[in-house]
Amino acid sequence: MELILKQDVQNLGFKDDVVTVKNGYGRNFLIPQGFAQLATPSAKKVLAENLKQRAYKEAKIVDDAKKIAEALKALEIKITAKAGGEKLFGSITNIDIAAALETAGQPIERKFITSGVVKRTGKYTASVRLHREVVVELPYEIVAEK
């Protein structure tokens, strides 16, 4: 079943992508939730026209995302957490990284940050998706609270 995505779907595609999925996934989840529509010939023509009109705006958005990416690369993120030796009491997730970025003056939504769960002190990297074409590797360090 061919569908046109109306919004980004994790591990499937981005908005306005034409994707092929199994019939049940499309009929029972994507279409009722409003994530996709059927890719009929007329819908594909409308999509092609919209993409042509949006190309100029998209270039400006990509440039803005690249500027933010450069600003993120210049940041040095240190997250303090309670720890016993090297092992943390609790864990550090993308929520904590988003909070640290906000205090540093670069607010990024936590859903765009992929880091995994960290349970030890040390240096790590998180991936921040600013745009479908702009993904930044953000280094951060977890230090023990004194």
C-alpha positions as CSV (number, residue, x, y, z in Angstrom):
1,M,0.0,0.0,0.0
2,E,1.4,3.4,-1.0
3,L,0.8,6.3,1.3
4,I,1.8,10.0,1.5
5,L,2.9,10.9,5.0
6,K,1.2,14.0,6.5
7,Q,3.8,14.3,9.3
8,D,7.1,12.7,10.4
9,V,6.7,9.1,11.6
10,Q,9.6,7.6,13.6
11,N,11.4,4.8,11.7
12,L,9.2,5.2,8.6
13,G,9.7,8.6,6.9
14,F,9.3,12.4,6.9
15,K,6.4,14.6,6.0
16,D,5.4,14.4,2.3
17,D,7.3,11.2,1.7
18,V,5.7,8.5,-0.4
19,V,6.2,5.3,1.5
20,T,5.1,1.7,0.9
21,V,3.8,-0.1,4.0
22,K,1.8,-3.3,4.7
23,N,-2.0,-2.9,4.2
24,G,-2.9,-3.4,7.9
25,Y,-0.4,-0.9,9.2
26,G,-1.7,1.7,6.7
27,R,-5.4,1.0,7.1
28,N,-5.5,0.4,10.9
29,F,-2.9,2.9,12.2
30,L,-1.5,5.5,9.8
31,I,-4.7,6.6,8.1
32,P,-7.0,6.7,11.1
33,Q,-4.4,8.5,13.3
34,G,-4.1,11.2,10.5
35,F,-0.4,10.4,9.9
36,A,-0.9,9.5,6.2
37,Q,-3.3,9.5,3.2
38,L,-3.6,7.2,0.2
39,A,-1.2,7.9,-2.6
40,T,-3.7,8.1,-5.5
41,P,-2.5,9.6,-8.8
42,S,-4.3,12.9,-8.1
43,A,-2.8,13.1,-4.6
44,K,0.7,12.5,-6.1
45,K,0.2,15.4,-8.5
46,V,-0.9,17.7,-5.7
47,L,2.1,16.7,-3.7
48,A,4.5,17.3,-6.6
49,E,3.1,20.8,-7.1
50,N,3.3,21.6,-3.3
51,L,6.9,20.4,-3.2
52,K,7.8,22.7,-6.1
53,Q,6.3,25.7,-4.3
54,R,8.0,24.8,-1.0
55,A,11.5,24.3,-2.4
56,Y,12.6,27.9,-1.9
57,K,11.2,28.1,1.7
58,E,12.9,24.8,2.4
59,A,16.3,26.1,1.4
60,K,16.0,29.0,4.0
61,I,14.9,26.5,6.7
62,V,17.9,24.3,6.0
63,D,20.2,27.3,6.2
64,D,18.7,28.3,9.6
65,A,19.2,24.7,10.8
66,K,22.8,24.7,9.7
67,K,23.4,28.0,11.7
68,I,21.9,26.4,14.8
69,A,24.1,23.3,14.2
70,E,27.2,25.4,14.2
71,A,26.1,27.1,17.4
72,L,25.5,23.6,19.0
73,K,28.9,22.4,18.0
74,A,30.5,25.4,19.8
75,L,28.7,24.5,23.1
76,E,30.4,22.6,25.8
77,I,27.6,20.8,27.8
78,K,28.3,19.5,31.3
79,I,25.6,17.8,33.2
80,T,26.0,17.3,36.9
81,A,24.3,14.3,38.6
82,K,24.5,12.5,41.9
83,A,26.8,9.6,41.7
84,G,28.5,7.1,43.9
85,G,32.0,6.7,42.3
86,E,31.4,6.5,38.6
87,K,27.9,5.0,38.8
88,L,25.0,7.5,38.7
89,F,22.0,7.4,41.1
90,G,19.4,7.4,38.4
91,S,20.2,8.0,34.8
92,I,20.6,10.8,32.2
93,T,18.2,10.9,29.3
94,N,17.4,13.2,26.4
95,I,15.2,15.2,28.8
96,D,18.2,16.1,30.8
97,I,20.2,17.0,27.7
98,A,17.3,19.2,26.5
99,A,17.3,21.0,29.8
100,A,21.0,21.6,29.7
101,L,20.7,23.0,26.1
102,E,18.0,25.3,27.3
103,T,20.1,26.7,30.1
104,A,22.9,27.2,27.5
105,G,20.6,29.3,25.4
106,Q,19.8,26.8,22.7
107,P,16.3,25.4,23.3
108,I,15.8,22.2,21.4
109,E,12.7,19.9,21.8
110,R,13.6,16.7,23.5
111,K,11.9,14.6,20.8
112,F,14.7,15.7,18.3
113,I,17.5,14.4,20.6
114,T,18.6,10.8,20.5
115,S,21.0,9.8,23.2
116,G,20.0,6.6,25.0
117,V,20.1,6.1,28.7
118,V,23.4,6.9,30.4
119,K,24.1,5.5,33.9
120,R,27.8,6.4,34.4
121,T,29.9,9.5,34.4
122,G,32.1,10.3,31.4
123,K,31.9,11.8,27.9
124,Y,29.2,10.8,25.5
125,T,27.6,12.1,22.3
126,A,23.9,12.6,21.4
127,S,22.5,13.1,18.0
128,V,20.3,16.1,17.4
129,R,18.0,16.2,14.4
130,L,17.3,19.8,13.4
131,H,16.0,19.1,10.0
132,R,15.7,15.9,7.8
133,E,19.0,17.0,6.2
134,V,20.8,18.4,9.2
135,V,21.8,16.1,12.0
136,V,24.4,17.2,14.6
137,E,26.5,15.0,16.9
138,L,26.5,16.8,20.2
139,P,29.2,15.9,22.7
140,Y,28.4,16.2,26.4
141,E,30.0,15.2,29.7
142,I,28.4,13.9,32.8
143,V,30.2,14.8,36.0
144,A,29.5,13.8,39.6
145,E,28.0,16.3,42.0
146,K,30.3,17.3,44.8
